[in-house]
Structures are given as C-alpha cells and as structure tokens.
Amino acid sequence: MKRTSLIPILGDQLSMAISSLEGENPDASTVLMMEVADEATYVQHHVKKIAFLFSAMRHHAERLRSDGWHVEYVAFDDPDNSGSFTGEVARATERHAPDRIVVTEAGEWRVRQMLEEWPDKFEADVEIRADTRFLASHAEFEAWAEGRKQLRMEYFYREMRRKTGLLMDGDQPEGGQWNFDKENRKPAKRDLTMPQPLSFSPDPITREVLALVAERFGDHPGTLDGFDFAVTEADALAQQKAFLNHALAGFGDYQDAMLTDVPFLWHSVLSPYINCGLLDPIDLCREVEKRYRAGKVPLNAAEGFIRQVIGWREYVRGIYWREGPDYTARNFLEARRLLPAWYWTGDTDLFCLSQAIGQTLHSAYAHHIQRLMITGNFALLIGADPAEVQRWYLEVYADAYEWVEAPNTLGMSQFGDGGLLGSKPYASSGAYIDRMSDYCGHCRYDVKQRTGPDACPFNALYWDFLARNRDKLGSNQRLAMPYRNWDRMDAATQVALRNQAAGFLDTLD
C-alpha cells in the first residue's frame, strides 16, 4: 500500500493521543520524527534538557513502531540531517511523495510560523490540527478574554473547574471556596521521611543520547552527571504514581517552602513529562481528585495542584497565543541590565541564589518559588532586561517551552507586560526568603541588616527598585503600603538605602 500521509511529530508531542495521529491509517502513513539543530540550538538549552527530549523522542518512536506505525527517525548526527523541521519534511516528501501532510499545531510562535509556510512549499495538502491536549482552545480563551478589563487567572480557572467538573459539588466548588492558596504558604522543616521522586537509570538508548549530547553540546549550560529522567510513558506514569501516593498530601502546605540542599520537597517534578506529552494533564488531575475523594489527601493539596495545571498552565498558554509573537519583546519597566555571569555558574556568595542556580544547573529543575522569588525576584530588583531573563529560563529548565515560560517569566516574574498577568510585581526584600526557607541562616549576609558591608543585598535592592520605578508603579494600589513605608523614612535613610543598592549593583557591572 502506498503511504499517502506524512505525519511529522514534534519533540513536545510525545503522546499516543496526539491529534495528528487521530483517525489516520498506520498502514498508509509515515510518521516523521526529527532531532534538528534549529530546535536544539536556537537558545543554549541545558544539556540535560536536550538529552531528556532526544531520549524521550527515540523511546516514543519505538513505542509508535510497536503499535504498528511506520516511523522514520532522523537522528541529530545523521550526515544528511538538514537541521530544520522544514528541511526534513522536504526530504521526506521527496522520498514518499505523500498526498497529505498532517501535523498537530506548534507550541511556539517561531515554529507555528514555520508550519504555516508549508502549504506554499509542498505540493501535498497540509492539514494543521488543533492540539487537543489542552482544555481551552485558542477560540475558547479568546471568547473568555473578550471585553474583560483584566485577564486574571482566578476567573479563568473557575471556568475550567466548571468545564471539567474537577473538585465541584454540583455548581459550587468543593469546600465552599475556589482557592485555598492562603493555606499553602507554610515553611518546611527538615524531615528525614520527606518523599523523593523516583530515579531512572539510563538504558542503552539513553546512554547513546548522553554520549551524543556530551560530544555535540559541551558549550551548553548544565551537567549530564546523574541523569535520571523518565524517558518513557511507563516510567513517567510510575513517577506520577509515586507523587500521588507519597508527596501529594504535603504538597499544599509546603508548595512555597525552600530548604538547603533539598531540591524537590513535596513537589511533583512532573512538568517536563506533561509538557512534552508523556503524561496527560487532565488524567493526572482526575487522579489527584480521586485521592481527595478517597480521603487520602487534604482539599488544599488537591485544589492547589489542580489549580496549577488546569488554571495557571492553561491560562498562560491562552495569554501567550492571544498576545502574539511580540509578547517576548515587552519591557514595561525599561530594564536593561545584563544578568550576572554567575547565573550560568551558580558561583555567588548570595546563598539563596547559589542554591537555586546550582540546583538548576545540576538538575534542569527548580520549583516555582525558587524561580519566582529567588532567581526571578533578584533579576527584577537589579533591573535585568526581561528578554534576557526570559531566555535564561528557556535555556535552563527541562520543562521550559516558550508558550509556558515566557508569560511566567517576562509577565509574572519580571512585570515586563505591565500587569497583564500579575496585579503587581513579585518583588520582595530578604524577609520573604527568610520566612519561607532556611537559606538565610547559611548566608554570609545578614538578612536583618539593610545597610553596611554585611547587609542582605535584597533589602536595599527592594527599596531602590520601588524608588527608581515610582513613575510606573506609584499608582499601583497593591504597592500603596510599600510606598507609604518608603515615604515615612527620613531622607538620610532613603539616601543610605539607595547608595547601598548602587554600590552592590556596581559589583555586578
């Protein structure tokens, strides 16, 4: 039988239920999978991120073959590899002369624009299908956003709860309220019984990938040492089950907590598998709800986790596509500073940053508060260019794709969109870090001091950030109290704080 359909599967589409396969005949189709330089090098991705995705792709190709699909796989070091999706589709059309090219829509503007050029480049009919792994289609999010003065996630999240029925009691939220976030801000204490994610030993396919990445991507950030990602659906599901059974119950209380040399706490560490397609986010949420209904986890844990998935994750995707490809260029605060070079080494005497960055470089992972209130908060306070900050996050995290990373980083963390996502900048002094972690007790700086050689830099930087951005932030109601506190300080104190900040910023230059 002539293979009449060519089905390109991209590296973040590693799901057997991907829409491009739906209704297609395996005997009449060629599935095309590609490791291409364009995708591996458009930013300097963490080496563990590249290894994870290449290995997961190769394992997924084997899974497709075992299910009867004819798969052509172009490895990165194939001497004929063109280096781009379009180039590899062109080579495949020359080999097979398909009548149709069927592909699921891309997850990033850069790739979407590439796919939209295919009808003009190829004689075959090109069908770009919606990505049905998400709850809200582009049109549905657009309809929700239309006419709203503020696009707050909380209200979108409520619609997703109603749509799925997750944690609903009839038409009311379970427990009588939609959001239990106020219960989820407890600091954690070191606990020898703290759950740990599973660790997976590299199999022959993964070992081959690790050798390739070590040889070809040696100048990229991070290390391959200790690579233990799940790279198959079966292992990702095992990781999911371990989280549900052992960590979910504590997730709610301690989701914002940070501890020295404890990278995971009660977090799921499932986002890399969800975002590449190995795990289904809605199935995961239904399993979370099942544990709550069975009395195995408290409501604040179940609700807090489900909100991150069907609320925040879906919401940032909607924002990304609604705002357009220029979103990543926004810079409301006109911040221009480069990130310190130690964001790529972790070599800093700021202990909280050395912890978050060191963990990131080792594991291609940090949890959301480490990202938002340590590395992100510091970048915001020093006035780092949000485009550079956004690029760094895209490089270093295994779960980072522009659709999810850019709104979180440029929007929420850096306030680069001027408040489209967040009602205020997520800026804080050292007091927040001290409250939610044990980092400050290990630091050479004193979190209680605002000025002087031993003062925590976050303290003066926080007040300097407010002062220098007053023209843009002074009317923000959620910052009214901090500005009142600033205005109550005498002139000498204000000058001392700003001089302290300037002296520290000089050390970064």
C-alpha positions in Angstrom: 0.0 0.0 0.0 1.3 3.5 -0.9 1.9 5.6 2.2 -0.2 8.6 1.3 0.1 10.6 4.6 3.2 12.1 6.2 2.8 12.8 9.9 5.6 14.9 11.5 5.7 14.5 15.3 7.5 17.3 17.1 9.6 16.9 20.2 6.9 18.1 22.6 4.2 15.9 21.0 5.2 12.6 22.5 1.6 11.4 23.2 -0.1 8.4 21.6 -3.2 10.5 21.6 -1.7 13.4 19.7 -4.3 14.8 17.3 -2.2 14.3 14.1 -2.5 10.5 14.6 -6.2 10.6 15.2 -8.2 8.7 12.5 -5.1 8.0 10.4 -4.3 4.6 9.0 -0.9 3.3 10.2 -0.6 1.2 7.0 -0.9 4.3 4.8 1.1 6.7 6.9 4.7 7.6 7.5 5.4 9.2 10.9 8.4 11.5 10.8 10.4 12.4 13.9 13.4 14.7 13.8 16.3 15.8 16.1 17.2 19.1 14.4 19.8 21.7 15.1 17.3 24.6 14.8 15.5 23.3 17.9 18.5 22.2 19.9 20.4 25.4 19.5 18.1 28.4 19.0 18.9 29.0 22.6 21.6 27.2 24.6 19.4 24.6 26.2 20.6 22.8 29.3 22.4 19.6 28.3 20.0 17.5 30.5 17.0 19.1 28.7 18.4 18.1 25.3 19.3 14.6 26.5 15.9 14.2 28.1 14.0 15.2 24.9 16.2 13.3 22.5 15.9 10.1 24.6 12.2 10.5 25.1 11.7 11.1 21.4 13.7 7.9 20.5 11.8 5.9 23.0 8.5 7.3 21.7 9.5 6.3 18.1 9.9 2.7 19.4 6.5 2.9 21.1 4.9 4.0 17.8 6.5 1.2 15.9 5.3 -1.3 18.4 1.8 0.0 17.8 2.1 -0.6 14.1 3.2 2.8 12.8 5.9 3.2 10.2 8.3 5.7 11.7 11.3 7.4 10.0 13.6 8.9 12.6 16.2 11.4 11.8 18.9 11.4 14.4 20.9 14.6 15.2 24.2 13.1 13.8 22.6 11.8 10.6 25.0 13.1 7.9 22.0 14.1 5.7 20.2 15.9 8.5 19.2 19.3 7.2 18.9 20.8 10.7 15.3 22.1 10.4 11.8 20.8 10.5 11.1 22.2 7.1 14.2 20.7 5.6 13.4 17.2 7.0 9.8 17.4 5.8 11.1 18.4 2.4 13.4 15.4 2.3 10.6 13.1 3.4 8.3 14.4 0.7 10.9 13.7 -1.9 11.2 10.1 -0.6 7.5 9.4 -0.4 5.5 11.9 -2.5 2.7 11.9 0.1 -0.8 13.3 -0.8 -1.1 14.8 2.6 1.0 16.2 5.5 -0.8 16.1 8.8 0.7 17.8 11.8 -0.5 19.0 15.2 -0.1 22.7 15.7 3.1 24.0 17.2 3.6 25.2 20.7 5.6 28.3 19.9 5.2 31.2 17.5 8.5 30.5 15.9 7.5 27.0 14.9 3.9 28.0 14.1 5.1 30.5 11.5 7.3 27.7 10.0 4.4 25.3 9.8 2.2 27.9 8.2 4.7 28.2 5.3 4.4 24.5 4.4 1.3 24.8 2.2 3.3 27.1 -0.1 6.4 24.9 0.0 5.0 21.5 -0.6 2.7 20.0 -3.3 0.9 17.8 -0.7 -2.1 19.1 1.1 -1.1 20.4 4.6 -3.5 19.9 7.5 -2.6 21.6 10.8 -4.7 20.2 13.6 -5.5 21.7 17.0 -3.6 20.4 20.0 -6.3 18.7 21.9 -4.1 18.0 24.9 -5.3 21.4 26.3 -8.7 22.1 27.8 -9.2 25.5 26.3 -8.9 26.1 22.5 -7.5 29.4 21.3 -11.0 30.4 20.3 -12.4 29.5 23.8 -9.7 31.5 25.6 -10.3 34.4 23.2 -14.0 34.3 23.9 -13.4 34.3 27.7 -10.9 37.3 27.4 -13.1 39.4 25.1 -14.3 42.6 26.7 -12.5 42.0 30.1 -10.6 44.9 31.5 -8.4 42.5 33.5 -7.4 38.9 32.5 -7.0 37.5 35.9 -6.2 33.8 36.1 -8.6 33.2 39.1 -11.7 33.8 37.0 -10.5 31.7 34.0 -9.6 28.9 36.5 -13.2 28.8 37.7 -14.4 28.3 34.2 -12.0 25.4 33.8 -13.3 23.9 37.0 -16.8 24.1 35.8 -15.9 22.7 32.4 -14.1 19.6 33.9 -16.2 19.2 37.0 -13.0 18.8 39.0 -13.5 19.4 42.7 -17.0 20.6 42.1 -20.1 20.0 44.4 -22.9 20.5 41.9 -22.4 24.0 40.6 -20.3 25.1 43.6 -16.7 24.5 44.4 -15.8 21.7 46.8 -15.4 23.0 50.3 -17.3 26.2 49.5 -14.4 28.2 48.0 -12.4 28.1 44.8 -8.9 28.8 46.1 -7.1 27.6 49.2 -3.8 29.3 48.5 -3.7 31.1 51.8 -3.3 27.6 53.5 -0.4 26.8 51.2 2.3 29.1 52.4 3.9 27.2 55.3 7.7 27.0 55.8 9.1 23.4 56.0 11.3 21.8 58.5 14.0 19.2 57.5 12.4 15.8 57.6 14.2 12.5 57.1 10.9 11.0 55.8 10.4 13.6 53.1 9.3 11.8 49.9 11.8 11.6 47.0 11.0 11.3 43.3 11.9 8.1 41.5 15.3 7.9 39.8 15.6 6.0 36.5 18.9 4.5 35.3 19.9 5.3 31.7 19.2 2.4 29.3 21.2 1.8 26.1 19.1 4.3 24.1 19.6 7.0 26.8 23.3 6.2 27.1 23.8 6.7 23.4 22.0 10.0 23.6 24.1 11.1 26.6 27.3 10.4 24.6 25.9 12.4 21.7 25.0 15.4 23.8 28.3 15.3 25.7 30.1 15.4 22.3 28.0 18.0 20.5 26.7 20.3 23.2 29.6 20.7 25.5 29.3 24.5 25.5 25.7 24.5 26.7 24.9 25.1 30.4 24.5 22.4 33.0 25.8 18.9 33.5 24.8 15.4 32.4 26.1 13.9 35.7 23.3 12.0 37.5 20.9 12.0 34.6 17.9 10.1 35.9 14.8 11.4 34.0 11.9 9.2 33.0 12.1 8.9 29.2 9.1 6.6 28.5 5.4 6.9 29.2 5.5 3.9 31.5 8.3 5.5 33.7 6.6 8.9 33.7 3.4 7.2 34.9 5.4 5.5 37.6 6.8 8.9 38.7 3.2 10.2 38.7 2.0 7.4 40.9 4.9 7.9 43.3 4.0 11.6 43.7 0.3 10.9 44.1 0.9 8.2 46.8 3.7 9.7 48.7 4.0 13.5 48.2 0.7 15.0 47.2 -0.7 15.1 50.7 2.1 17.5 51.8 2.2 19.5 48.5 -0.5 22.1 49.5 1.0 23.1 52.9 4.6 23.3 51.6 4.5 24.2 48.0 6.2 27.6 48.7 8.8 26.3 51.1 12.6 26.1 50.4 15.3 24.1 52.2 19.0 23.9 51.7 20.1 21.0 49.5 16.5 19.7 49.3 15.5 20.4 45.7 12.2 18.6 45.5 10.3 18.7 48.8 6.7 17.7 48.1 6.7 18.9 44.5 5.7 16.5 41.7 8.6 17.1 39.3 6.1 16.1 36.6 6.1 19.2 34.5 8.8 18.0 32.0 6.7 14.9 31.3 3.4 16.8 31.0 4.9 19.5 28.7 6.5 17.0 26.3 3.4 14.8 26.1 4.4 11.7 28.1 1.7 12.5 30.7 -1.8 13.6 30.2 -2.6 16.7 32.4 -6.3 16.0 32.8 -5.8 12.4 33.6 -3.3 13.5 36.3 -5.8 16.0 37.7 -8.5 13.3 37.9 -6.1 11.1 39.8 -5.5 13.9 42.2 -9.2 14.4 42.7 -9.6 10.6 43.2 -7.1 10.8 46.1 -9.0 13.6 47.7 -12.4 11.9 47.3 -10.9 8.8 48.9 -9.8 10.8 51.9 -6.1 10.3 51.2 -5.1 14.0 50.7 -6.5 17.2 52.1 -8.5 19.6 49.9 -5.9 22.4 50.0 -3.3 20.0 48.4 -5.7 18.7 45.7 -7.0 22.1 44.9 -3.6 23.7 44.9 -2.2 21.2 42.5 -5.2 21.1 40.2 -5.1 25.0 40.0 -1.5 24.9 38.7 -2.5 22.5 35.9 -6.0 23.5 34.7 -5.8 27.0 35.9 -2.3 28.5 35.6 -0.9 26.2 32.8 -3.9 26.7 30.6 -4.1 30.4 31.3 -0.5 31.2 30.4 -0.9 29.3 27.2 -4.0 31.4 26.4 -2.1 34.6 27.1 0.8 33.6 25.0 -1.2 32.9 21.9 -3.6 35.9 22.4 -0.8 38.4 22.8 1.1 37.5 19.7 4.8 36.9 18.8 5.9 40.3 20.0 5.0 39.5 23.6 8.6 38.5 24.4 9.9 41.9 23.4 7.8 43.8 26.0 9.7 45.7 28.7 7.3 47.9 30.7 9.9 48.9 33.3 12.5 49.6 30.6 15.0 47.4 32.4 18.3 47.0 30.5 20.9 45.3 32.8 22.5 42.0 31.8 22.2 39.1 34.1 25.3 38.4 36.2 27.6 35.9 34.7 27.1 33.7 37.7 23.6 32.8 36.6 25.4 30.3 34.4 27.7 29.0 37.1 26.0 29.5 40.5 29.2 30.9 41.8 27.9 33.7 44.1 28.1 34.4 47.9 24.3 35.1 47.9 23.4 31.7 49.4 19.8 31.6 48.2 20.8 32.2 44.6 23.7 29.7 44.8 21.2 27.1 46.0 18.6 27.9 43.3 21.0 28.3 40.4 23.3 25.4 41.5 20.3 23.1 41.7 19.1 24.3 38.3 22.4 23.7 36.6 22.6 20.2 38.1 19.1 19.1 37.6 17.5 21.4 34.9 14.8 21.9 37.6 13.8 24.3 40.4 10.3 24.6 41.8 8.1 27.6 41.2 9.0 29.7 44.3 12.7 29.3 43.7 12.1 30.5 40.1 9.7 33.4 41.1 11.1 34.6 44.4 14.8 33.8 44.2 16.2 34.0 40.7 13.3 36.0 39.3 13.0 38.4 42.2 16.7 39.1 42.1 16.6 39.8 38.3 13.6 42.1 38.8 15.3 44.0 41.6 18.5 44.6 39.8 16.7 45.8 36.6 17.7 42.9 34.4 16.4 43.0 30.8 13.3 40.8 30.8 14.2 39.4 27.4 17.5 38.1 28.7 15.8 36.8 31.8 13.2 35.0 29.7 15.9 33.5 27.5 17.8 32.2 30.6 14.7 30.4 31.9 14.0 28.9 28.5 17.6 27.6 28.4 18.0 26.0 31.8 14.7 24.2 32.7 13.7 20.9 31.2 10.0 21.8 31.3 10.5 25.2 29.5 8.8 25.9 26.2 8.2 29.5 25.2 4.4 29.2 25.4 4.6 28.4 29.1 7.9 30.0 30.1 7.5 33.5 28.6 4.3 34.5 30.3 5.6 33.1 33.6 8.9 34.8 33.3 8.5 38.0 31.3 4.9 38.6 32.5 4.6 37.4 36.1 8.2 37.4 37.3 9.6 40.5 35.5 6.4 42.6 35.1 7.5 43.1 31.5 3.9 43.2 30.3 3.0 46.0 32.7 0.5 44.0 34.7 -1.3 41.9 32.1 -0.7 38.7 34.1 0.1 39.9 37.6 -1.6 42.7 39.5 1.8 43.8 41.0 5.5 43.0 40.5 6.7 40.0 42.6 9.4 41.9 44.3 10.5 41.3 47.9 13.2 42.0 50.4 15.2 39.3 52.2 12.4 38.9 54.7 10.2 36.8 52.5 13.2 34.5 51.7 13.9 34.2 55.4 10.3 33.3 56.2 9.9 30.6 53.5 13.4 29.0 53.7 16.4 28.2 55.8 18.7 29.8 53.3 19.5 32.9 55.2 21.0 31.0 58.1 23.7 29.8 55.8 24.4 33.1 54.1 27.4 35.4 54.7 25.0 38.3 54.6 22.7 39.3 57.4 19.0 39.3 56.4 18.2 41.7 59.3 20.5 44.4 58.1 19.6 46.9 55.4 22.9 48.8 55.0 26.5 48.1 55.7 29.0 45.5 54.4 27.1 42.5 55.8 23.6 43.7 54.8 21.5 41.3 52.7 21.5 42.9 49.2 17.8 42.0 48.7 16.9 44.6 51.3 18.3 47.7 49.8 17.6 46.5 46.2 13.9 46.2 47.1 13.6 49.8 48.2 15.8 51.0 45.3 13.5 49.1 42.9 10.4 50.9 44.2 12.1 54.3 44.2 13.5 54.1 40.7 10.3 52.8 39.2 7.9 55.1 41.0 6.7 56.8 37.9 5.5 53.5 36.5 4.4 51.7 39.7 3.4 54.5 42.1 -0.3 54.3 41.2 -0.5 50.5 41.7 -2.9 50.0 44.6 -1.2 46.8 45.7 2.0 48.8 46.2 0.4 51.6 48.2 1.6 50.3 51.5 5.3 49.8 50.5 5.3 53.3 49.0 3.8 54.7 52.2 6.5 53.0 54.2 9.1 54.4 51.9 7.7 57.9 52.3 7.8 57.6 56.1 11.5 57.1 56.0 13.7 60.1 56.6 15.8 61.4 53.8 19.0 60.2 55.2 17.7 56.6 55.4 16.4 56.8 51.8 19.8 58.0 50.6 21.6 55.3 52.5 19.4 52.6 51.1 19.8 53.8 47.6 23.6 54.2 48.0 23.8 50.7 49.4 21.9 49.4 46.3 24.1 51.4 43.9 27.2 50.0 45.5 26.0 46.5 45.1 24.9 47.0 41.5 28.3 48.3 40.7 29.8 45.0 41.8 27.6 43.3 39.2 29.0 45.5 36.4 
